[in-house]
Amino acid sequence: MELRVLRYFLAVAREENITKAASYLYVSQTTMSRQLKDLEEELGQKLFVRSNYSVKLTEAGLLLRKRAEDILEMVDKTKAEFKALDEINSGDIRIGCAESDGIKPLLQVIKGIQSEYPNIRYHFYSSGSDAVNERLDKGLLDFAIIVQEVDPIKYNYIKMPTYDSWGLLMRKDSPLAEKEFISQEDLFELPLICSRQSLNEEMPKWLGEMQDRLSIVATYDLILNTTFMVKEGIGYVIGFDKLVNVAADNELCFRPLQPQLLSPMYLIWKKYQVFTPAASLLLERIQQHIANL
């Protein structure tokens, strides 16, 4: 299986048309069609359903698309790392981030490095902690910022100097908006929108067996779309403070949970990770920054 053919495959999957994909990659349609047919024979699976005007991925094609994207991303990352091995003036740093106001110390460090080394590029991948960990394990990230406990067997880590406070996001016309804090009992009759991570990590610790009394109407990874759900009256969001605009002119408000529920934040990287000079610089500066706080 050649990398060049995987790039052909992904181009066709994206364009849903062999002619357009061939034109995009500056190869002949005949060459691309033959290479894709050879790929199907090599894998023993039909990858496309072909019609007169387009091609669609089969189940096997959908699986290969995900694998091919990971393979080529790893190849491109490896090339970039070797290109940057001998110099610190440039390079790429890939960071996975859970949604949190607590990434500010990291951004402050990056801002300082940027003034000295403007050619270093930063690539951020935002998702829930589980998805970020998966990309880190595959070698697609250099670092990850997570809001959950760290597995010290798999990762090295730095505890960040911040905590995330949990609370309830709601419309301002909700009766609960009159309260200063939201108790456990307040949640039991509400249609709740919860992060998948919270249902596995924080809620069991905070509620214990009473978690079974929650009425979950939806789950999420990133909080932005949940704001529209709240505005439409679908439910109330359990999430972190300081991620949603709740200024006076906004129709939403946030109230913290009581008893208080806090989540620590960690910068993690794989055990025995070999860093590029740029990534090593970032790690060194973060350690210095935290030590000086």
C-alpha positions in Angstrom: 0.0 0.0 0.0 1.7 3.2 -1.2 1.2 6.6 0.4 0.7 8.1 -3.0 -2.3 5.8 -3.6 -3.7 6.7 -0.2 -3.6 10.3 -1.3 -5.4 9.4 -4.5 -8.0 7.5 -2.5 -8.6 10.5 -0.1 -8.9 12.9 -3.0 -11.6 10.8 -4.6 -13.4 10.3 -1.3 -13.4 14.1 -0.8 -14.4 15.1 -4.4 -16.8 12.1 -4.9 -15.6 12.2 -8.5 -12.5 10.5 -10.0 -12.1 13.1 -12.8 -12.2 16.0 -10.3 -9.8 14.3 -8.0 -7.4 13.5 -10.8 -7.4 17.1 -12.0 -6.8 18.3 -8.4 -3.7 16.1 -8.1 -2.5 16.6 -11.7 -2.6 13.0 -12.7 -4.6 11.3 -15.5 -8.0 9.8 -14.8 -6.8 6.5 -16.3 -3.8 6.4 -13.9 -6.0 7.2 -10.9 -8.7 4.7 -11.8 -6.1 1.9 -12.3 -4.4 2.7 -8.9 -7.6 2.6 -7.1 -8.6 -0.7 -8.7 -5.3 -2.1 -7.6 -5.9 -0.9 -4.1 -9.2 -2.6 -3.9 -7.6 -5.8 -5.1 -4.8 -5.5 -2.6 -7.3 -5.1 0.3 -9.8 -7.6 -1.1 -12.6 -5.1 -0.5 -14.7 -2.9 -2.7 -14.1 0.7 -1.6 -16.4 2.6 -3.9 -19.9 2.4 -5.4 -19.5 3.9 -8.8 -22.2 5.6 -10.9 -22.1 7.7 -14.1 -21.5 10.9 -12.3 -20.1 10.2 -8.9 -18.5 7.6 -6.5 -19.6 6.9 -3.0 -17.6 5.1 -0.2 -18.7 1.7 0.9 -18.4 0.6 4.5 -14.9 -0.7 3.8 -14.1 2.7 2.1 -15.3 4.6 5.1 -13.0 2.5 7.3 -10.0 3.1 5.0 -10.7 6.8 4.9 -10.3 7.1 8.6 -7.1 4.9 8.6 -5.7 6.8 5.6 -6.2 10.2 7.2 -4.4 9.0 10.4 -1.5 7.4 8.4 -0.9 10.5 6.2 -1.2 12.9 9.1 1.4 10.8 10.9 3.7 10.8 7.8 3.4 14.6 7.4 4.0 15.1 11.1 7.1 12.9 11.0 8.5 14.7 7.9 8.0 18.1 9.7 9.7 16.8 12.8 12.8 15.6 10.9 12.9 18.9 9.0 13.0 20.8 12.3 15.4 18.6 14.1 18.4 20.8 13.6 16.9 24.1 14.3 14.6 25.8 16.7 13.7 28.8 14.6 10.8 27.0 13.0 8.7 23.8 13.3 5.2 22.6 14.1 3.7 21.9 17.5 0.5 20.0 17.8 -1.6 20.4 20.9 -4.9 18.8 21.8 -7.1 20.9 24.1 -10.2 20.2 26.1 -12.5 23.3 26.2 -11.4 25.3 29.3 -10.6 28.8 30.4 -7.6 27.2 32.1 -5.5 27.1 28.9 -4.6 30.8 29.4 -1.2 30.0 31.1 -0.3 27.9 28.0 -1.3 30.7 25.7 0.7 33.2 27.7 3.8 31.0 27.2 3.1 30.6 23.5 2.7 34.4 23.1 6.2 34.8 24.7 7.8 32.3 22.4 6.1 33.8 19.4 8.0 37.1 19.8 11.3 35.2 19.8 10.5 32.5 17.3 7.8 33.8 14.9 8.2 30.9 12.5 7.1 28.2 14.9 3.5 27.2 14.1 0.9 25.9 16.5 -1.8 23.4 15.5 -4.7 23.1 18.0 -7.1 20.2 18.1 -10.1 20.9 20.3 -12.4 18.1 21.6 -13.3 16.2 24.7 -10.5 14.7 26.8 -11.1 11.2 25.6 -10.8 12.2 21.9 -7.7 14.2 22.6 -6.1 11.3 24.5 -6.8 9.0 21.5 -4.9 11.4 19.1 -2.0 11.7 21.6 -1.8 7.9 21.8 -1.6 7.6 18.1 1.3 10.1 18.0 -0.7 12.8 16.2 -0.2 15.3 19.0 2.9 16.5 20.9 0.9 17.6 24.0 -2.6 17.5 25.3 -4.4 19.7 27.8 -7.0 17.5 29.6 -9.5 18.1 32.5 -9.4 14.7 34.1 -7.1 12.6 36.2 -3.9 11.4 34.4 -2.8 7.8 33.9 0.9 8.1 35.2 1.8 4.8 33.6 1.1 6.1 30.1 1.9 9.8 30.4 4.2 12.4 31.9 2.3 15.5 33.1 2.4 18.9 34.6 -0.5 20.0 36.8 -1.6 23.4 35.6 -2.3 26.2 38.1 -6.0 26.4 37.3 -9.2 24.6 38.1 -12.5 24.5 36.2 -15.6 25.2 38.2 -18.8 23.3 37.2 -22.2 24.9 37.1 -25.5 25.1 35.3 -26.1 27.1 32.1 -29.7 28.2 31.6 -32.0 30.9 30.2 -32.3 34.0 32.3 -36.1 33.5 32.4 -35.7 30.2 34.3 -36.8 30.2 37.9 -33.4 28.8 38.9 -31.8 31.9 37.5 -32.9 33.6 40.7 -30.7 31.3 42.8 -27.0 32.1 43.7 -26.1 28.4 43.6 -27.5 25.2 42.2 -27.9 22.3 44.6 -28.0 18.6 43.8 -31.8 18.5 44.4 -32.3 21.3 41.9 -31.1 19.1 39.1 -33.3 16.1 39.6 -36.4 17.5 37.8 -34.6 19.2 34.9 -33.9 18.1 31.3 -30.1 18.1 31.4 -27.5 18.3 28.7 -24.2 16.9 30.0 -20.8 16.3 28.6 -20.0 12.6 28.1 -16.9 13.0 30.2 -18.8 14.4 33.2 -21.2 11.4 33.2 -18.2 9.1 33.6 -15.9 11.2 35.7 -17.3 14.2 37.7 -21.0 13.4 38.2 -20.5 10.0 39.9 -18.1 11.7 42.4 -20.4 14.6 43.0 -23.8 12.8 43.1 -22.9 9.2 43.9 -25.9 6.9 43.5 -28.1 9.9 43.1 -26.8 10.3 39.5 -29.5 7.8 38.5 -32.1 10.4 39.3 -30.8 12.8 36.6 -32.9 13.2 33.4 -30.3 13.3 30.5 -31.9 14.6 27.3 -28.6 15.1 25.4 -24.8 14.8 25.7 -22.0 16.8 24.1 -18.2 17.1 23.7 -17.9 20.9 22.9 -20.2 23.4 24.5 -20.9 25.9 21.7 -23.8 24.0 20.1 -25.4 23.5 23.5 -25.9 27.2 23.9 -28.4 27.0 21.0 -30.1 24.1 22.6 -30.6 26.1 25.8 -31.9 29.1 23.9 -34.5 26.9 22.2 -35.6 25.5 25.6 -34.3 21.9 25.0 -32.6 21.7 28.4 -30.0 22.9 30.9 -26.3 22.4 30.4 -24.0 21.1 33.1 -20.6 22.5 32.1 -17.6 24.6 32.9 -17.7 28.3 33.9 -16.2 31.1 31.7 -16.8 29.3 28.3 -20.1 31.0 27.4 -20.9 34.7 27.1 -23.3 35.4 30.0 -23.0 39.2 29.9 -26.0 41.4 30.8 -27.1 41.6 27.2 -27.1 37.8 26.7 -30.2 35.7 27.3 -28.2 33.0 29.1 -26.8 32.9 32.6 -24.5 30.5 34.6 -24.9 29.4 38.2 -22.2 27.4 40.0 -23.0 24.0 41.7 -23.2 23.7 45.4 -21.3 21.9 47.0 -18.6 23.2 44.7 -17.3 20.9 42.0 -13.9 21.6 40.6 -11.8 19.8 38.0 -8.0 20.1 37.8 -6.2 20.6 34.5 -3.1 18.8 33.3 -0.6 19.2 30.4 0.3 15.6 29.4 2.6 13.9 26.9 3.5 10.3 26.1 6.1 8.5 28.1 9.4 8.4 26.3 8.2 11.1 23.9 11.0 12.4 21.6 10.4 16.1 21.0 11.5 18.4 18.2 13.5 21.4 19.4 10.4 23.6 19.2 8.3 21.3 21.3 11.1 20.9 23.8 11.3 24.7 24.1 7.6 25.0 24.7 7.7 22.4 27.5 10.7 24.1 29.1 9.0 27.5 29.0 5.8 26.1 30.5 7.7 24.5 33.4 9.5 27.8 34.0 6.2 29.8 33.8 4.4 27.6 36.3 7.4 27.6 38.7 7.4 31.4 38.7 3.7 31.8 39.5 
